[in-house]
């Protein structure tokens, strides 16, 4: 029986299909084998450091009251001068001291005023200290009650008058801390490799976490704790 050309085309197509299917199985099997040979370990390394704040913001606030607004404003200005003199006495320069805004409250102008109140006007004054010497602020804070002798009551227990300590030298300590965190991560990875009878290979991926700065504790806000965590994934070799 004579075979037509179409017969041979069909045979060739069947052979090609079988070959492609076989190749697919081979490639899939190879991929699974390679994936199975790729073993990794993910570890984290922590670096912490205590530093002293290098910048401080100290808001000083006081209030005064009177029924005569002109006299009240004049008296507040004199008290501002007294507070400034106190700060200079404790080592602060003019460029570290800023006289902030003064707010005036007229109680009679309020919708729900109390006519029996003793004073009609209240003036609140703000003086800001911005300094690169936290030790000077610590010293002055311990003696700020001396202003009470001049009838100046400095508010110290409100959110608005909270002393803020800042560390601005993060960029200076970053490289050493990242290196420390990475070395600690490698120590952990080496221990894991040893326990699993493997050898530590090259780094597959590495991620540096964000740096965080917080107070060491509530009693010493001028001492900061810097923290960073790095995540590293290593290859494991037999």
C-alpha positions in Angstrom: 0.0 0.0 0.0 1.4 3.3 -1.0 1.5 5.9 1.8 0.5 9.4 0.9 2.6 12.5 1.8 -0.1 13.5 4.3 0.6 10.2 6.2 4.2 11.2 6.8 3.2 14.7 7.9 0.9 13.2 10.5 3.7 10.8 11.7 6.1 13.8 12.0 3.6 15.9 13.9 3.1 13.0 16.4 6.8 12.5 16.9 7.3 16.3 17.4 4.5 16.4 20.0 6.0 13.4 21.9 9.4 15.1 21.8 8.0 18.4 23.1 6.1 16.6 25.9 9.2 14.7 26.9 11.3 17.8 26.9 8.8 19.5 29.1 9.0 16.7 31.7 12.8 16.9 31.6 12.9 20.6 32.1 10.3 20.4 34.9 12.2 17.7 36.6 15.5 19.7 36.3 13.9 22.8 37.7 12.5 21.0 40.6 16.0 19.5 41.3 17.7 22.9 41.1 15.0 24.4 43.4 15.5 21.5 45.8 19.3 22.1 45.9 18.8 25.8 46.7 18.8 26.1 50.5 18.8 29.4 52.4 18.6 30.8 55.9 17.1 34.1 56.9 18.5 35.8 60.0 18.3 39.2 61.7 21.0 41.3 63.4 20.3 44.0 66.0 22.5 46.9 66.8 21.8 49.3 69.7 23.6 52.4 71.0 23.1 54.9 73.7 23.9 58.6 72.9 23.5 61.9 74.6 21.2 64.4 73.0 23.0 67.3 71.3 20.1 69.7 70.9 17.4 70.9 73.3 14.2 72.9 73.0 13.0 74.4 76.3 9.7 76.4 76.2 9.2 78.6 79.3 5.7 79.9 79.8 4.1 82.1 82.4 0.8 84.0 82.8 -0.3 87.2 84.5 -3.7 88.9 85.1 -5.1 92.3 85.7 -8.1 94.5 85.0 -5.9 97.2 83.3 -4.6 95.8 80.0 -2.0 98.5 79.5 -0.4 97.9 82.9 -0.6 94.2 82.4 1.2 94.2 79.1 3.9 96.4 80.6 4.3 94.1 83.6 4.6 91.1 81.3 7.3 92.8 79.3 9.3 93.4 82.5 8.9 89.7 83.4 10.1 88.7 80.0 13.2 90.7 80.7 13.6 89.1 84.0 13.3 85.6 82.5 15.9 86.5 79.8 18.3 87.8 82.5 17.9 84.5 84.4 18.7 82.5 81.3 21.8 84.6 80.5 22.9 84.3 84.1 22.9 80.5 83.5 25.0 80.7 80.3 22.6 81.2 77.5 23.4 83.6 74.7 21.0 86.0 72.8 20.9 83.7 69.8 19.7 80.8 72.0 16.8 82.8 73.4 13.6 83.7 71.5 10.7 85.8 72.9 7.7 83.9 71.5 4.1 85.0 71.0 2.0 86.5 73.8 -1.7 85.7 73.9 -4.3 88.0 75.5 -7.6 86.7 76.9 -10.5 89.1 77.6 -12.8 87.2 79.9 -15.7 89.7 79.4 -15.5 89.1 75.7 -16.4 85.5 76.1 -19.9 84.3 75.4 -20.1 82.5 78.7 -18.2 84.8 81.0 -18.3 84.9 84.8 -18.8 88.5 86.0 -17.6 87.6 89.4 -14.0 86.8 88.2 -11.4 89.0 89.8 -9.4 89.9 86.7 -10.7 90.7 83.3 -7.5 90.2 81.3 -5.0 87.3 81.2 -1.7 87.5 79.2 0.3 84.3 78.5 3.9 84.8 77.5 6.3 82.2 75.9 10.0 82.3 75.8 11.9 79.6 73.8 15.4 78.3 74.5 17.0 76.5 71.5 20.4 75.3 72.4 23.2 72.8 71.6 24.0 72.5 75.3 21.6 70.2 77.1 23.7 70.4 80.2 23.0 74.1 80.6 19.3 73.4 80.4 19.5 70.7 83.0 21.3 73.2 85.3 18.8 76.0 84.7 15.8 73.7 85.1 16.9 72.9 88.6 17.0 76.6 89.6 14.0 77.9 87.6 11.9 78.1 90.8 14.1 81.2 91.7 11.9 83.2 89.3 9.0 82.8 91.8 10.8 85.4 94.0 10.0 87.9 91.2 6.4 86.8 91.0 7.0 84.7 87.9 5.5 81.2 88.0 7.0 79.1 85.1 4.6 76.4 83.9 6.5 73.1 83.9 3.8 70.4 83.9 2.0 70.9 80.6 2.5 69.4 77.2 3.2 72.8 75.7 6.1 73.4 78.1 7.7 69.9 77.8 11.5 70.0 77.2 12.4 68.3 74.0 15.8 66.6 73.6 17.0 65.8 70.1 20.0 63.8 68.7 21.1 65.1 65.3 24.2 63.0 64.7 22.4 59.9 63.3 24.3 60.0 60.0 27.6 59.8 62.0 26.7 56.5 63.7 24.8 54.8 60.9 27.7 53.1 59.1 29.1 51.5 62.2 25.7 50.4 63.5 24.8 48.8 60.1 28.1 47.0 60.1 27.5 45.8 63.7 24.0 44.6 62.9 25.2 42.7 59.7 28.0 41.0 61.7 25.6 39.8 64.3 23.3 38.5 61.6 26.2 36.6 60.1 27.1 35.1 63.5 23.5 33.7 63.8 23.6 32.4 60.3 27.0 30.7 60.9 25.6 29.0 64.1 22.6 27.8 62.1 24.8 26.4 59.3 27.0 24.6 61.8 24.0 23.0 63.6 22.6 21.8 60.2 25.9 20.4 59.0 26.1 23.0 56.3 28.4 25.8 55.2 27.4 29.4 54.9 27.4 30.7 51.4 27.0 34.1 49.8 24.3 36.6 50.6 21.1 36.2 48.6 19.2 39.2 49.8 19.8 41.9 52.5 17.4 44.5 53.9 18.3 47.3 56.3 15.5 48.3 58.7 14.7 51.8 59.8 16.6 53.5 62.5 14.6 54.3 65.6 15.6 56.9 68.3 13.8 56.8 71.7 14.4 58.0 75.2 16.3 55.5 77.3 13.7 56.0 80.0 11.2 58.6 81.2 13.6 60.0 83.8 16.5 60.7 81.5 15.1 62.0 78.2 18.4 63.5 77.3 19.9 60.0 76.9 18.7 58.4 73.7 18.6 54.8 72.5 19.3 54.2 68.8 18.2 50.9 67.3 18.4 49.2 63.9 17.7 45.7 62.7 19.1 44.2 59.4 17.6 41.1 57.7 19.9 39.0 55.7 19.3 35.8 53.7 22.3 33.5 53.1 22.8 30.5 50.8 23.6 27.2 52.5 26.1 24.8 50.9 26.7 21.2 51.7 
